[in-house]
Each structure stands twice: as structure tokens, then as C-alpha cells.
């Protein structure tokens, strides 16, 4: 689905990482960890075509990301749901309208029943008509997850989705991501929270990758 072959990325004249190989197979679950500044967010951006590798090849659903035109990039991104670390919403729209926004932009009709079901799944039924500034941190993250999956993507990429919430909310978000994986979705979570990774490994078969010293390594049993 998403493959990185001998990928390198340089920023400001400095090489962030190199010789990086990764394959996200259908239905797999991955964690990406590593120190701050190692390039976790950059790696995620390569995985959904926001950035282009400076070396090697990134294939998104079998296509070289360099060869994708604007329409192809848009089509590819509909197959990839992204939960950003700093989730942004349009504050003049309700929570429900923000969640449905990807469908609106794509020119697709929102089925009211489907939206109601999705709001219920993330536990935001009562917040549907509220504006984003009224939400707590955990509610914002759950809204971001709902928005990421409303197009029924095949891959979910989450960048520190539990970074600004307490442990209880972290567990709720993790449970939703594990459920998505059990539905057949491919999941990649970038996180520095080792406790979260340990909790997940008790629920799902997860591969843990560490980005460090410009290389991507399979983490050992110390996790």
C-alpha cells in the first residue's frame, strides 16, 4: 500500500534521514517512535504525499509519489486518513460540519445517518452542534480522528494523537485506532509514549519502529 525504498530526506541542506525502508501492508499496525527532531512527522508526510523524498522512492498504492499529478495526489489522499498532532478546525463551523468537511470538499453528499453513527463512535454525539473552541483537548482529538476516517480510507496515519491528553483519554483514542485496525485498516501511529505502545501490544499485533540517528530500526523487546 505504502512503500518507502531507500528513502532519504534533506532539509535546509542537512540530511534528516537516509537509506530508509518501510512497507505498510494492508491491515498492519505500526508504531513509529524516536527522539524529538528525528523526523517522525516528516516521515508521515512522505507517506501521504505532502513531501517528496530527496532520494530513493516512495510508492503510494503502487505509484511513485513523484509521478503523481495534482488530481492523482488528491485521489491518493482520499485513501489515507491523517490525524495531525495540532488538529486544526474551522471555528465558525460546528463539530459535525468540520468532521464532514472532507466529503464537502470532495463534492460528496454527507449521509446524515452515517455522520450520526460516526459521531456516536467517537463519543461526540452531544458535541455535534458545538463550535471547536468549546471542545476539550480529548474531544478535539476524537473529532480529528472522525474527520480522518469519514472518507473510509484504507490507511490511518496519526501524528502524536495522544500527546495533549491524559492517560484515560489516550486509552480511549487507542481503542478507536485498534478497532479501525481490526476492521482491516492499516494504522501507523507516531508517538513518544512508550506506555501507550505497551498498552497497544496487549491488544493488537503491532510492529514498533524507531527512527534514530538518521535510520529506521525495528525496536527490540525493551518496549
C-alpha positions as CSV (number, residue, x, y, z in Angstrom):
1,X,0.0,0.0,0.0
2,X,2.7,2.5,1.1
3,X,6.3,1.6,0.4
4,X,9.5,3.5,1.1
5,X,12.5,2.2,-0.7
6,X,16.0,3.5,0.3
7,X,14.4,6.9,1.0
8,X,16.4,10.0,2.1
9,X,15.2,13.4,3.0
10,X,17.2,16.6,3.4
11,X,16.0,19.8,4.9
12,X,17.9,23.1,4.8
13,X,20.9,21.4,3.4
14,X,21.1,18.9,6.2
15,X,20.1,15.2,5.8
16,X,17.3,14.3,8.2
17,X,17.5,10.6,7.4
18,X,18.7,8.2,4.7
19,X,18.6,4.6,3.5
20,X,15.1,4.3,5.0
21,X,12.9,1.3,4.1
22,X,9.3,0.8,5.2
23,X,6.4,-1.2,4.0
24,X,2.8,-0.6,5.3
25,X,1.0,-3.8,4.3
26,X,-2.9,-4.0,4.2
27,X,-4.3,-4.5,7.7
28,X,-0.9,-3.9,9.5
29,X,-0.4,-1.9,12.7
30,X,2.8,0.1,13.3
31,X,4.2,2.5,15.9
32,X,6.9,5.0,14.9
33,X,8.9,6.3,17.8
34,X,12.2,8.1,18.3
35,X,13.6,11.3,19.8
36,X,12.2,14.8,19.0
37,X,13.7,16.1,15.8
38,X,14.4,12.7,14.4
39,X,11.9,13.2,11.6
40,X,8.8,11.3,12.6
41,X,6.4,14.0,11.3
42,X,8.5,14.3,8.1
43,X,8.3,10.5,7.5
44,X,4.5,10.7,7.9
45,X,4.3,13.5,5.4
46,X,6.2,11.4,2.9
47,X,3.7,8.6,3.4
48,X,0.8,10.8,2.3
49,X,2.5,12.8,-0.4
50,X,2.8,16.1,1.5
51,X,6.5,15.9,0.9
52,X,8.7,14.4,-1.8
53,X,11.7,12.4,-0.9
54,X,15.1,13.8,-1.9
55,X,16.4,10.3,-2.5
56,X,15.0,6.9,-3.1
57,X,11.4,6.1,-4.0
58,X,8.1,6.4,-2.2
59,X,5.2,4.4,-3.7
60,X,1.7,5.2,-2.7
61,X,-0.7,2.4,-3.7
62,X,1.8,1.3,-6.4
63,X,2.5,4.7,-7.8
64,X,5.7,6.7,-7.5
65,X,4.8,9.8,-5.5
66,X,7.0,11.9,-7.8
67,X,4.8,10.9,-10.8
68,X,1.5,11.9,-9.3
69,X,-0.2,15.0,-10.7
70,X,-2.5,17.2,-8.7
71,X,-5.6,15.1,-9.3
72,X,-3.8,11.9,-8.5
73,X,-2.4,13.3,-5.3
74,X,-6.0,14.3,-4.3
75,X,-7.3,10.8,-5.1
76,X,-4.5,9.2,-3.2
77,X,-5.1,11.3,-0.1
78,X,-8.7,10.2,0.0
79,X,-7.4,6.7,0.6
80,X,-5.2,8.0,3.5
81,X,-6.7,9.5,6.7
82,X,-4.4,11.7,8.7
83,X,-4.7,12.8,12.3
84,X,-2.4,15.7,12.8
85,X,-0.6,16.5,16.0
86,X,-2.0,20.0,16.1
87,X,-5.5,19.4,14.7
88,X,-7.0,22.5,13.1
89,X,-10.7,23.2,12.6
90,X,-12.8,25.9,11.1
91,X,-14.1,27.6,14.3
92,X,-17.2,29.1,12.6
93,X,-18.4,25.6,11.7
94,X,-19.9,23.1,14.1
95,X,-18.1,19.9,15.1
96,X,-20.4,17.9,12.8
97,X,-19.7,20.2,9.9
98,X,-15.9,20.1,10.5
99,X,-16.0,16.3,10.6
100,X,-18.0,16.2,7.3
101,X,-15.7,18.8,5.6
102,X,-13.6,16.3,3.6
103,X,-16.8,15.0,2.0
104,X,-18.0,18.5,1.2
105,X,-14.6,19.4,-0.4
106,X,-14.8,16.2,-2.4
107,X,-18.2,17.1,-3.6
108,X,-19.8,14.1,-2.0
109,X,-23.1,14.1,-0.1
110,X,-23.0,13.5,3.6
111,X,-25.4,10.8,4.7
112,X,-27.0,12.1,7.9
113,X,-27.2,8.6,9.4
114,X,-23.6,7.8,8.7
115,X,-22.5,11.1,10.3
116,X,-24.6,10.4,13.4
117,X,-23.1,6.9,13.6
118,X,-19.6,8.3,13.3
119,X,-20.2,10.9,16.0
120,X,-21.5,8.2,18.2
121,X,-18.5,6.0,17.5
122,X,-16.1,8.7,18.7
123,X,-18.4,9.7,21.6
124,X,-19.2,13.2,20.4
125,X,-23.0,13.0,19.8
126,X,-23.7,15.7,22.4
127,X,-21.0,17.9,21.0
128,X,-22.2,17.7,17.3
129,X,-23.6,21.3,17.3
130,X,-20.9,22.9,19.3
131,X,-18.1,25.0,17.9
132,X,-14.5,23.7,18.0
133,X,-13.3,26.3,20.7
134,X,-15.9,24.7,23.1
135,X,-14.2,21.3,22.9
136,X,-11.7,19.8,25.4
137,X,-8.3,18.5,24.1
138,X,-9.6,15.0,24.1
139,X,-12.8,15.9,22.3
140,X,-10.7,17.7,19.6
141,X,-8.6,14.7,19.1
142,X,-11.6,12.4,18.7
143,X,-13.1,14.9,16.3
144,X,-9.9,14.9,14.3
145,X,-10.0,11.1,14.2
146,X,-13.6,11.1,13.0
147,X,-12.7,13.6,10.3
148,X,-9.8,11.5,9.2
149,X,-11.9,8.4,8.7
150,X,-15.1,9.9,7.2
151,X,-13.9,9.1,3.7
152,X,-13.4,5.4,4.7
153,X,-9.6,5.5,4.0
154,X,-7.6,2.3,3.8
155,X,-4.7,3.8,5.8
156,X,-4.7,5.9,9.0
157,X,-1.7,7.9,9.9
158,X,-1.7,9.6,13.3
159,X,1.0,12.0,14.5
160,X,1.2,12.1,18.3
161,X,-2.6,11.7,18.6
162,X,-2.4,11.3,22.4
163,X,0.3,13.9,23.0
164,X,-2.0,16.5,24.6
165,X,-4.5,14.3,26.5
166,X,-4.5,12.4,29.8
167,X,-4.0,8.7,30.1
168,X,-7.6,7.8,30.2
169,X,-8.3,9.7,27.0
170,X,-5.2,8.2,25.5
171,X,-6.7,4.8,26.1
172,X,-10.0,5.8,24.5
173,X,-8.2,7.0,21.4
174,X,-6.1,3.9,21.3
175,X,-9.1,1.7,21.5
176,X,-10.7,3.5,18.5
177,X,-7.5,3.1,16.5
178,X,-7.2,-0.6,17.4
179,X,-10.9,-1.0,16.3
180,X,-10.1,0.5,13.0
181,X,-7.2,-1.9,12.5
182,X,-9.5,-4.8,13.3
183,X,-11.8,-3.6,10.6
184,X,-8.9,-4.0,8.2
185,X,-7.4,-0.6,8.1
186,X,-3.6,-0.1,8.1
187,X,-2.6,2.1,11.0
188,X,0.7,4.0,11.7
189,X,1.0,6.0,14.9
190,X,3.9,8.3,15.6
191,X,4.4,8.6,19.3
192,X,7.0,9.1,22.0
193,X,4.7,7.5,24.6
194,X,6.2,4.1,25.4
195,X,3.4,3.3,27.9
196,X,0.9,3.7,25.1
197,X,2.8,1.3,22.9
198,X,3.0,-1.3,25.6
199,X,-0.8,-1.0,26.2
200,X,-1.4,-1.4,22.5
201,X,0.8,-4.5,22.2
202,X,-1.5,-6.2,24.7
203,X,-4.5,-5.7,22.3
204,X,-3.1,-5.9,18.8
205,X,-0.1,-7.3,16.9
206,X,1.9,-4.1,16.4
207,X,5.3,-3.5,14.8
208,X,7.4,-0.9,16.6
209,X,9.8,1.1,14.6
210,X,12.4,3.6,16.0
211,X,13.7,6.5,13.9
212,X,17.1,7.4,15.3
213,X,20.5,8.6,14.0
214,X,19.0,9.0,10.5
215,X,18.0,5.4,10.3
216,X,14.8,3.4,10.8
217,X,15.2,0.3,13.0
218,X,12.9,-2.4,14.4
219,X,12.6,-1.8,18.1
220,X,13.6,-4.6,20.4
221,X,12.0,-6.3,23.3
222,X,12.9,-3.4,25.6
223,X,9.5,-1.9,24.7
